[in-house]
Amino acid sequence: MPAVTTAEMREIDRVAVEEVGLNLYQMMENAGRDLAELCMEYLGDRWSEAHIVVLAGSGGNGGGGMCAARHLVNHGGAVTLVPADRERLQGVPASQFGLYRSAAGRVGDPHEIEGLHADLVVDAVLGYSLDGAPRGSAADIIRWATGHGSPVISLDVPSGIDATTGGAAGDHVRATVTMTLALPKTGLDSDAAGQLCVADIGIPHDVFDRVGIHPPRTLFHSGYRVWIVPTPQQFPVKVSE
């Protein structure tokens, strides 16, 4: 399976939207559904008794996390969404936040996160478009996720990790599991990524052909997520009483 750099993934997204006709809503909904299903699988039969904290940035990665949070709430989950910069939400991520609020999900304040309990943390703060070290409230909630001690599932790339090189310019998440989107990123060959799976977000093979990248056409024949390394043996995790 090919792995792609940030520049290559950006071009895949561009071709998918501008030339083929996918839109960000479609891909974000697919990513959010896949992420929600992975959280349920990870927590096992008692998943709805667990408290899941979703950390979301203001960009596309955060929008995917907010979408996952809505799916979890809709299925009966106990979720607190913590947006890093609510006032900066625009476009599709802002719409995802509004949809989450319509599901009556809880919203936490990034400045009051220290006492928050979590059986599972979902990291959707920063994605492959990382530019330098995390700053402000994004850095604060990344540090909280790193020090909390609960399992962390990262969306696409652990926040703060360069998707191309695997390096980190500052605070970064050390994920238990990373669910990367469409194709693995070259920087995920890193201890910070933890166990790694790749999720189908609906990009047609024609997009990859136009970009000159050729994943196996049978990649997702067995389902919407494929493990790059074996399924972690700790599935499911213990849910606190």
Backbone as CSV, one residue per row, in Angstrom:
resi,resn,N_x,N_y,N_z,CA_x,CA_y,CA_z,C_x,C_y,C_z
1,MET,0.846,-1.192,0.000,0.000,0.000,0.000,0.882,1.242,0.000
2,PRO,0.644,2.190,-0.905,1.472,3.401,-0.915,1.158,4.300,0.265
3,ALA,2.166,5.005,0.740,1.986,6.062,1.730,2.229,7.392,1.026
4,VAL,1.542,8.434,1.472,1.598,9.713,0.772,2.103,10.822,1.699
5,THR,2.714,11.825,1.096,3.159,13.012,1.815,1.990,13.989,1.968
6,THR,2.219,15.033,2.728,1.207,16.073,2.872,0.846,16.674,1.524
7,ALA,1.853,16.976,0.701,1.589,17.576,-0.609,0.770,16.632,-1.488
8,GLU,1.082,15.345,-1.454,0.327,14.390,-2.267,-1.111,14.257,-1.781
9,MET,-1.320,14.238,-0.460,-2.686,14.135,0.055,-3.472,15.395,-0.246
10,ARG,-2.829,16.535,-0.184,-3.510,17.784,-0.529,-3.955,17.759,-1.993
11,GLU,-3.130,17.205,-2.871,-3.489,17.113,-4.283,-4.624,16.103,-4.497
12,ILE,-4.599,14.996,-3.756,-5.705,14.028,-3.835,-7.013,14.699,-3.441
13,ASP,-7.009,15.446,-2.353,-8.221,16.145,-1.920,-8.664,17.161,-2.958
14,ARG,-7.718,17.877,-3.552,-8.074,18.885,-4.560,-8.734,18.235,-5.770
15,VAL,-8.122,17.175,-6.283,-8.678,16.495,-7.455,-10.056,15.924,-7.134
16,ALA,-10.209,15.354,-5.947,-11.493,14.764,-5.556,-12.598,15.807,-5.575
17,VAL,-12.307,17.010,-5.082,-13.329,18.047,-4.980,-13.489,18.815,-6.285
18,GLU,-12.377,19.292,-6.852,-12.459,20.209,-7.988,-12.659,19.507,-9.322
19,GLU,-12.161,18.293,-9.479,-12.233,17.629,-10.779,-13.255,16.498,-10.832
20,VAL,-13.446,15.811,-9.715,-14.319,14.637,-9.717,-15.693,14.939,-9.130
21,GLY,-15.789,15.871,-8.190,-17.096,16.292,-7.714,-17.474,15.863,-6.319
22,LEU,-16.549,15.207,-5.586,-16.817,14.976,-4.169,-16.862,16.323,-3.451
23,ASN,-17.539,16.359,-2.312,-17.482,17.588,-1.534,-17.030,17.281,-0.118
24,LEU,-16.644,18.329,0.585,-16.064,18.170,1.911,-17.060,17.548,2.880
25,TYR,-18.345,17.901,2.733,-19.358,17.307,3.603,-19.357,15.790,3.488
26,GLN,-19.311,15.286,2.256,-19.343,13.837,2.051,-18.150,13.161,2.715
27,MET,-16.961,13.666,2.449,-15.766,13.039,3.000,-15.723,13.156,4.521
28,MET,-16.185,14.297,5.043,-16.174,14.488,6.492,-17.176,13.565,7.171
29,GLU,-18.346,13.387,6.574,-19.338,12.472,7.135,-18.800,11.037,7.142
30,ASN,-18.156,10.641,6.063,-17.582,9.297,6.014,-16.510,9.119,7.081
31,ALA,-15.642,10.121,7.209,-14.583,10.037,8.220,-15.170,9.987,9.626
32,GLY,-16.168,10.821,9.883,-16.774,10.853,11.210,-17.484,9.563,11.557
33,ARG,-18.196,8.987,10.594,-18.861,7.700,10.836,-17.841,6.608,11.107
34,ASP,-16.784,6.558,10.307,-15.745,5.543,10.515,-15.105,5.693,11.890
35,LEU,-14.854,6.938,12.293,-14.219,7.185,13.585,-15.143,6.787,14.730
36,ALA,-16.419,7.113,14.617,-17.378,6.735,15.658,-17.452,5.216,15.791
37,GLU,-17.496,4.516,14.680,-17.549,3.052,14.719,-16.298,2.468,15.358
38,LEU,-15.149,3.071,15.069,-13.907,2.592,15.680,-13.934,2.794,17.190
39,CYS,-14.456,3.924,17.656,-14.562,4.154,19.100,-15.444,3.094,19.753
40,MET,-16.568,2.780,19.135,-17.458,1.752,19.678,-16.759,0.399,19.725
41,GLU,-16.064,0.071,18.658,-15.344,-1.202,18.591,-14.262,-1.244,19.671
42,TYR,-13.561,-0.145,19.847,-12.461,-0.109,20.801,-12.955,-0.304,22.228
43,LEU,-14.105,0.289,22.554,-14.630,0.233,23.914,-15.439,-1.029,24.191
44,GLY,-15.878,-1.718,23.159,-16.561,-2.993,23.349,-18.022,-2.847,23.724
45,ASP,-18.596,-3.915,24.282,-20.031,-3.976,24.545,-20.512,-2.886,25.494
46,ARG,-19.641,-2.406,26.363,-20.037,-1.387,27.340,-19.705,0.027,26.863
47,TRP,-19.559,0.200,25.564,-19.081,1.477,25.064,-19.990,2.638,25.467
48,SER,-21.300,2.407,25.522,-22.217,3.503,25.831,-22.142,3.931,27.294
49,GLU,-21.485,3.117,28.144,-21.281,3.493,29.538,-19.996,4.303,29.725
50,ALA,-19.178,4.323,28.711,-17.905,5.045,28.787,-18.121,6.536,28.566
51,HIS,-17.212,7.340,29.102,-17.232,8.768,28.816,-16.151,9.049,27.780
52,ILE,-16.581,9.572,26.657,-15.686,9.860,25.538,-15.520,11.372,25.425
53,VAL,-14.284,11.827,25.439,-13.986,13.246,25.257,-13.393,13.425,23.867
54,VAL,-14.040,14.255,23.064,-13.591,14.529,21.702,-12.968,15.918,21.678
55,LEU,-11.690,15.984,21.339,-10.965,17.246,21.220,-10.933,17.638,19.749
56,ALA,-11.429,18.827,19.428,-11.588,19.203,18.020,-10.990,20.569,17.737
57,GLY,-10.219,20.641,16.663,-9.705,21.913,16.196,-10.729,22.633,15.340
58,SER,-10.319,23.729,14.734,-11.247,24.559,13.970,-11.224,24.258,12.474
59,GLY,-10.367,23.327,12.020,-10.279,23.004,10.604,-11.013,21.725,10.244
60,GLY,-10.623,21.154,9.097,-11.287,19.958,8.608,-11.141,18.768,9.524
61,ASN,-9.975,18.612,10.166,-9.780,17.508,11.098,-10.748,17.641,12.269
62,GLY,-10.893,18.849,12.778,-11.836,19.089,13.858,-13.263,18.823,13.429
63,GLY,-13.596,19.176,12.191,-14.938,18.903,11.682,-15.242,17.422,11.662
64,GLY,-14.250,16.603,11.282,-14.429,15.150,11.317,-14.650,14.644,12.722
65,GLY,-13.921,15.208,13.687,-14.106,14.823,15.083,-15.476,15.196,15.594
66,MET,-15.963,16.387,15.235,-17.291,16.816,15.666,-18.377,15.943,15.044
67,CYS,-18.161,15.552,13.797,-19.094,14.632,13.145,-19.133,13.301,13.885
68,ALA,-17.966,12.762,14.245,-17.909,11.508,15.008,-18.621,11.664,16.340
69,ALA,-18.421,12.809,16.997,-19.081,13.050,18.283,-20.594,13.002,18.134
70,ARG,-21.116,13.576,17.059,-22.566,13.540,16.821,-23.054,12.118,16.616
71,HIS,-22.328,11.333,15.803,-22.731,9.943,15.583,-22.746,9.168,16.901
72,LEU,-21.759,9.404,17.748,-21.695,8.713,19.040,-22.870,9.106,19.927
73,VAL,-23.192,10.393,19.976,-24.341,10.844,20.767,-25.628,10.251,20.216
74,ASN,-25.774,10.249,18.900,-26.987,9.708,18.278,-27.189,8.231,18.604
75,HIS,-26.093,7.508,18.866,-26.176,6.089,19.195,-26.190,5.838,20.699
76,GLY,-26.337,6.895,21.490,-26.485,6.724,22.925,-25.222,6.889,23.735
77,GLY,-24.164,7.429,23.135,-22.907,7.584,23.842,-22.886,8.791,24.770
78,ALA,-22.024,8.705,25.784,-21.792,9.811,26.715,-20.562,10.575,26.228
79,VAL,-20.778,11.704,25.610,-19.722,12.423,24.899,-19.644,13.861,25.398
80,THR,-18.420,14.340,25.567,-18.170,15.771,25.745,-17.250,16.224,24.625
81,LEU,-17.711,17.168,23.846,-16.907,17.765,22.777,-16.218,19.005,23.310
82,VAL,-14.889,19.069,23.118,-14.118,20.231,23.552,-13.510,20.887,22.312
83,PRO,-14.152,21.935,21.775,-13.576,22.647,20.628,-12.462,23.577,21.099
84,ALA,-11.344,23.534,20.396,-10.196,24.339,20.818,-10.447,25.831,20.648
85,ASP,-11.064,26.216,19.531,-11.280,27.638,19.228,-12.662,27.798,18.603
86,ARG,-13.692,27.757,19.434,-15.059,27.800,18.917,-15.310,29.062,18.087
87,GLU,-14.731,30.178,18.496,-14.979,31.433,17.789,-14.356,31.458,16.394
88,ARG,-13.441,30.548,16.099,-12.793,30.517,14.784,-13.462,29.546,13.824
89,LEU,-14.488,28.854,14.253,-15.150,27.884,13.380,-15.853,28.590,12.236
90,GLN,-15.600,28.104,11.017,-16.234,28.644,9.817,-16.553,27.502,8.872
91,GLY,-17.421,27.765,7.908,-17.686,26.810,6.839,-18.211,25.474,7.345
92,VAL,-17.693,24.405,6.763,-18.174,23.062,7.090,-17.929,22.704,8.557
93,PRO,-16.751,22.968,9.144,-16.581,22.672,10.567,-17.603,23.398,11.443
94,ALA,-17.933,24.641,11.121,-18.950,25.361,11.884,-20.304,24.667,11.760
95,SER,-20.615,24.177,10.566,-21.862,23.445,10.370,-21.868,22.163,11.182
96,GLN,-20.722,21.474,11.235,-20.642,20.244,12.029,-20.842,20.543,13.513
97,PHE,-20.333,21.657,13.978,-20.548,22.026,15.368,-22.025,22.283,15.639
98,GLY,-22.686,22.968,14.711,-24.114,23.208,14.863,-24.913,21.920,14.870
99,LEU,-24.533,20.965,14.022,-25.213,19.671,13.991,-25.004,18.915,15.291
100,TYR,-23.795,19.006,15.832,-23.543,18.354,17.119,-24.411,18.970,18.201
101,ARG,-24.515,20.283,18.228,-25.348,20.937,19.234,-26.801,20.513,19.082
102,SER,-27.259,20.299,17.847,-28.640,19.883,17.629,-28.903,18.475,18.158
103,ALA,-27.834,17.681,18.323,-27.971,16.343,18.902,-27.955,16.381,20.427
104,ALA,-27.878,17.574,20.995,-27.889,17.779,22.450,-26.657,17.188,23.122
105,GLY,-25.537,17.188,22.409,-24.288,16.724,23.010,-23.681,17.773,23.928
106,ARG,-22.929,17.326,24.927,-22.278,18.251,25.859,-21.086,18.939,25.181
107,VAL,-20.845,20.170,25.565,-19.711,20.948,25.058,-18.882,21.399,26.253
108,GLY,-17.576,21.135,26.204,-16.673,21.531,27.268,-15.852,22.745,26.883
109,ASP,-15.309,23.398,27.880,-14.466,24.579,27.694,-13.008,24.146,27.740
110,PRO,-12.211,24.479,26.717,-10.800,24.066,26.739,-10.017,24.632,27.911
111,HIS,-10.513,25.723,28.510,-9.816,26.330,29.641,-10.217,25.686,30.966
112,GLU,-11.180,24.771,30.937,-11.647,24.106,32.154,-11.604,22.590,31.983
113,ILE,-10.595,22.109,31.288,-10.538,20.702,30.923,-9.821,19.837,31.958
114,GLU,-9.085,20.436,32.853,-8.198,19.668,33.725,-8.925,18.596,34.531
115,GLY,-10.114,18.886,35.028,-10.811,17.906,35.855,-11.725,16.971,35.099
116,LEU,-11.676,17.017,33.784,-12.599,16.227,32.967,-12.179,14.764,32.949
117,HIS,-13.134,13.860,33.222,-12.869,12.425,33.176,-13.076,11.911,31.756
118,ALA,-12.247,10.968,31.339,-12.413,10.343,30.027,-11.974,8.888,30.096
119,ASP,-12.830,7.991,29.612,-12.416,6.610,29.393,-11.688,6.477,28.059
120,LEU,-12.014,7.377,27.128,-11.377,7.410,25.812,-11.311,8.850,25.347
121,VAL,-10.162,9.235,24.822,-9.984,10.568,24.248,-9.878,10.427,22.735
122,VAL,-10.651,11.233,22.025,-10.566,11.295,20.568,-9.835,12.583,20.198
123,ASP,-8.739,12.445,19.489,-7.885,13.570,19.098,-8.191,13.955,17.658
124,ALA,-8.886,15.082,17.502,-9.163,15.614,16.167,-8.830,17.109,16.165
125,VAL,-7.674,17.431,16.707,-7.293,18.833,16.872,-6.608,19.365,15.611
126,LEU,-5.572,18.673,15.163,-4.795,19.123,14.007,-4.583,17.952,13.061
127,GLY,-4.690,18.216,11.770,-4.534,17.164,10.774,-3.259,17.294,9.978
128,TYR,-3.317,16.894,8.706,-2.096,16.856,7.901,-1.608,18.239,7.486
129,SER,-2.428,19.269,7.677,-2.021,20.629,7.300,-1.294,21.368,8.415
130,LEU,-0.770,20.634,9.375,-0.024,21.243,10.480,1.030,22.220,9.953
131,ASP,1.095,23.396,10.599,2.073,24.419,10.217,2.802,24.875,11.465
132,GLY,3.912,24.225,11.784,4.675,24.592,12.956,4.115,23.973,14.223
133,ALA,4.590,24.440,15.347,4.171,23.889,16.633,2.750,24.331,16.964
134,PRO,1.962,23.460,17.617,0.623,23.874,18.064,0.711,25.081,18.991
135,ARG,-0.311,25.926,18.917,-0.317,27.155,19.701,-1.645,27.311,20.433
136,GLY,-1.648,28.159,21.443,-2.859,28.559,22.123,-3.616,27.410,22.757
137,SER,-4.945,27.462,22.664,-5.778,26.447,23.298,-5.585,25.085,22.650
138,ALA,-5.200,25.042,21.363,-4.905,23.758,20.727,-3.748,23.065,21.447
139,ALA,-2.710,23.814,21.734,-1.573,23.243,22.468,-1.988,22.809,23.873
140,ASP,-2.869,23.581,24.503,-3.308,23.253,25.867,-4.036,21.919,25.911
141,ILE,-4.956,21.692,24.968,-5.719,20.438,25.018,-4.884,19.260,24.524
142,ILE,-3.899,19.520,23.671,-2.974,18.451,23.284,-2.161,18.004,24.497
143,ARG,-1.688,18.957,25.283,-0.946,18.604,26.503,-1.835,17.827,27.477
144,TRP,-3.096,18.222,27.584,-4.024,17.497,28.456,-4.192,16.056,27.974
145,ALA,-4.366,15.866,26.671,-4.533,14.518,26.128,-3.299,13.672,26.391
146,THR,-2.133,14.264,26.275,-0.885,13.536,26.475,-0.706,13.121,27.930
147,GLY,-1.133,13.973,28.854,-0.919,13.685,30.264,-2.070,13.006,30.959
148,HIS,-3.190,12.817,30.269,-4.387,12.307,30.931,-4.276,10.845,31.327
149,GLY,-3.627,10.049,30.499,-3.429,8.642,30.823,-4.444,7.704,30.212
150,SER,-5.503,8.215,29.604,-6.503,7.369,28.954,-6.071,7.047,27.525
151,PRO,-6.618,5.970,26.927,-6.324,5.682,25.524,-6.746,6.859,24.636
152,VAL,-5.996,7.062,23.573,-6.272,8.155,22.634,-6.394,7.578,21.226
153,ILE,-7.489,7.901,20.548,-7.641,7.582,19.136,-7.501,8.880,18.359
154,SER,-6.502,8.956,17.485,-6.268,10.152,16.680,-6.887,10.000,15.296
155,LEU,-7.427,11.100,14.798,-8.005,11.126,13.463,-6.964,11.592,12.455
156,ASP,-6.663,10.754,11.516,-5.749,10.981,10.390,-4.288,11.018,10.810
157,VAL,-3.915,11.943,11.707,-2.531,12.088,12.170,-2.582,12.519,13.635
158,PRO,-1.738,11.975,14.510,-1.710,12.499,15.879,-1.403,13.994,15.865
159,SER,-2.194,14.763,16.555,-2.034,16.221,16.521,-0.625,16.627,16.947
160,GLY,-0.039,17.503,16.136,1.310,17.975,16.397,2.391,17.213,15.668
161,ILE,2.028,16.108,15.024,2.983,15.301,14.257,2.927,15.697,12.785
162,ASP,4.087,15.906,12.188,4.168,16.233,10.766,3.800,15.005,9.950
163,ALA,2.778,15.123,9.107,2.273,13.967,8.363,3.279,13.429,7.363
164,THR,4.237,14.250,6.948,5.236,13.807,5.976,6.453,13.190,6.638
165,THR,6.970,13.857,7.673,8.246,13.430,8.266,8.093,12.617,9.545
166,GLY,6.958,12.760,10.238,6.799,12.114,11.533,7.420,12.906,12.669
167,GLY,8.012,14.059,12.364,8.620,14.888,13.394,7.600,15.748,14.115
168,ALA,8.037,16.389,15.175,7.174,17.270,15.962,7.949,18.521,16.335
169,ALA,7.342,19.678,16.074,7.991,20.948,16.387,7.654,21.435,17.790
170,GLY,6.727,20.755,18.465,6.315,21.176,19.804,5.457,20.102,20.441
171,ASP,4.442,20.502,21.179,3.547,19.550,21.834,2.886,18.657,20.785
172,HIS,2.746,17.377,21.138,2.097,16.458,20.205,1.449,15.321,20.967
173,VAL,0.479,14.701,20.320,-0.240,13.569,20.889,0.533,12.289,20.630
174,ARG,0.534,11.403,21.609,1.011,10.030,21.423,-0.232,9.144,21.409
175,ALA,-0.635,8.734,20.236,-1.895,8.018,20.075,-1.757,6.545,20.447
176,THR,-2.842,5.988,20.958,-2.945,4.541,21.117,-3.260,3.915,19.769
177,VAL,-4.171,4.566,19.054,-4.585,4.144,17.706,-4.694,5.394,16.853
178,THR,-4.227,5.321,15.617,-4.473,6.381,14.640,-5.304,5.808,13.502
179,MET,-6.429,6.470,13.229,-7.232,6.114,12.064,-6.952,7.155,10.993
180,THR,-6.089,6.788,10.042,-5.741,7.723,8.981,-6.738,7.589,7.838
181,LEU,-6.845,8.623,7.006,-7.916,8.708,6.023,-7.401,8.507,4.604
182,ALA,-8.068,7.661,3.865,-7.834,7.400,2.443,-6.578,6.581,2.182
183,LEU,-5.437,7.083,2.631,-4.167,6.383,2.493,-3.282,6.705,3.693
184,PRO,-2.352,5.810,4.048,-1.399,6.132,5.120,-0.544,7.331,4.743
185,LYS,-0.106,8.069,5.729,0.796,9.189,5.523,2.223,8.737,5.852
186,THR,3.197,9.267,5.143,4.577,8.803,5.317,5.078,9.038,6.748
187,GLY,4.567,10.058,7.421,5.024,10.369,8.772,4.431,9.495,9.853
188,LEU,3.554,8.559,9.490,2.925,7.703,10.494,3.762,6.474,10.830
189,ASP,4.930,6.368,10.238,5.880,5.333,10.650,6.610,5.857,11.875
190,SER,5.854,5.997,12.958,6.340,6.685,14.154,5.669,6.082,15.368
191,ASP,6.387,6.032,16.487,5.799,5.525,17.723,4.598,6.359,18.152
192,ALA,4.561,7.627,17.769,3.462,8.500,18.179,2.133,8.075,17.573
193,ALA,2.168,7.301,16.480,0.931,6.902,15.805,0.253,5.723,16.477
194,GLY,0.970,4.934,17.256,0.383,3.745,17.868,-0.032,2.729,16.820
195,GLN,-1.094,1.992,17.107,-1.648,1.069,16.118,-2.289,1.887,14.999
196,LEU,-2.229,1.373,13.779,-2.615,2.178,12.623,-3.620,1.452,11.743
197,CYS,-4.718,2.143,11.437,-5.642,1.639,10.422,-5.930,2.760,9.438
198,VAL,-6.388,2.381,8.254,-6.741,3.355,7.227,-8.224,3.218,6.937
199,ALA,-8.914,4.354,6.797,-10.363,4.367,6.633,-10.750,4.891,5.250
200,ASP,-11.774,4.293,4.708,-12.337,4.696,3.427,-13.225,5.922,3.629
201,ILE,-12.938,7.005,2.914,-13.795,8.190,2.979,-14.496,8.448,1.646
202,GLY,-14.497,7.443,0.775,-15.288,7.527,-0.446,-14.586,8.105,-1.650
203,ILE,-13.260,8.195,-1.637,-12.539,8.743,-2.792,-12.463,7.673,-3.891
204,PRO,-12.971,7.955,-5.087,-12.943,6.965,-6.158,-11.519,6.688,-6.650
205,HIS,-11.325,5.502,-7.228,-9.995,5.143,-7.735,-9.539,6.094,-8.839
206,ASP,-10.487,6.684,-9.567,-10.113,7.610,-10.630,-9.297,8.779,-10.091
207,VAL,-9.590,9.204,-8.873,-8.827,10.308,-8.269,-7.374,9.897,-8.086
208,PHE,-7.157,8.721,-7.520,-5.782,8.255,-7.312,-5.062,8.082,-8.648
209,ASP,-5.782,7.577,-9.657,-5.170,7.403,-10.981,-4.717,8.748,-11.550
210,ARG,-5.540,9.774,-11.394,-5.184,11.092,-11.931,-3.952,11.677,-11.240
211,VAL,-3.787,11.338,-9.969,-2.642,11.859,-9.214,-1.406,10.989,-9.427
212,GLY,-1.584,9.776,-9.960,-0.457,8.880,-10.198,-0.074,8.043,-9.002
213,ILE,-1.040,7.799,-8.115,-0.831,6.950,-6.947,-1.801,5.786,-7.053
214,HIS,-1.329,4.576,-6.806,-2.138,3.408,-7.145,-2.266,2.436,-5.967
215,PRO,-3.198,2.718,-5.043,-3.466,1.749,-3.974,-4.175,0.532,-4.549
216,PRO,-4.143,-0.599,-3.845,-4.844,-1.786,-4.340,-6.334,-1.494,-4.507
217,ARG,-6.906,-1.923,-5.609,-8.335,-1.689,-5.843,-9.207,-2.504,-4.901
218,THR,-8.605,-3.499,-4.284,-9.351,-4.331,-3.326,-9.147,-3.872,-1.885
219,LEU,-8.576,-2.689,-1.698,-8.169,-2.248,-0.363,-9.306,-2.331,0.649
220,PHE,-10.497,-1.859,0.276,-11.603,-1.804,1.229,-12.682,-2.841,0.938
221,HIS,-12.311,-3.920,0.280,-13.303,-4.952,-0.020,-13.836,-5.621,1.249
222,SER,-13.048,-5.624,2.315,-13.481,-6.305,3.540,-14.211,-5.378,4.508
223,GLY,-14.288,-4.077,4.218,-14.965,-3.142,5.107,-14.422,-1.736,4.941
224,TYR,-14.912,-0.825,5.787,-14.544,0.584,5.668,-13.225,0.932,6.342
225,ARG,-12.673,0.006,7.124,-11.385,0.242,7.776,-10.509,-0.985,7.606
226,VAL,-9.226,-0.746,7.355,-8.255,-1.820,7.175,-7.087,-1.552,8.109
227,TRP,-6.683,-2.564,8.869,-5.554,-2.420,9.784,-4.246,-2.581,9.030
228,ILE,-3.375,-1.597,9.218,-2.044,-1.655,8.617,-1.152,-2.564,9.450
229,VAL,-1.378,-2.552,10.746,-0.734,-3.492,11.664,-1.857,-4.261,12.338
230,PRO,-1.600,-5.414,12.932,-2.690,-6.225,13.473,-3.558,-5.466,14.471
231,THR,-4.840,-5.842,14.508,-5.764,-5.239,15.451,-5.203,-5.347,16.864
232,PRO,-5.183,-4.223,17.608,-4.603,-4.253,18.956,-5.252,-5.305,19.840
233,GLN,-4.441,-5.982,20.623,-4.946,-7.029,21.498,-5.719,-6.470,22.683
234,GLN,-5.609,-5.141,22.957,-6.302,-4.597,24.111,-7.758,-4.257,23.796
235,PHE,-8.242,-4.475,22.575,-9.656,-4.278,22.295,-10.459,-5.352,23.014
236,PRO,-11.547,-5.040,23.715,-11.908,-3.686,24.108,-11.200,-3.280,25.396
237,VAL,-11.221,-1.990,25.683,-10.592,-1.496,26.906,-11.567,-1.573,28.066
238,LYS,-11.041,-1.497,29.271,-11.891,-1.502,30.471,-12.558,-0.146,30.631
239,VAL,-13.856,-0.158,30.825,-14.616,1.052,31.089,-14.748,1.225,32.583
240,SER,-14.432,2.416,33.079,-14.478,2.655,34.524,-15.904,2.558,35.040
241,GLU,-16.037,2.138,36.302,-17.358,2.007,36.923,-17.904,3.389,37.264
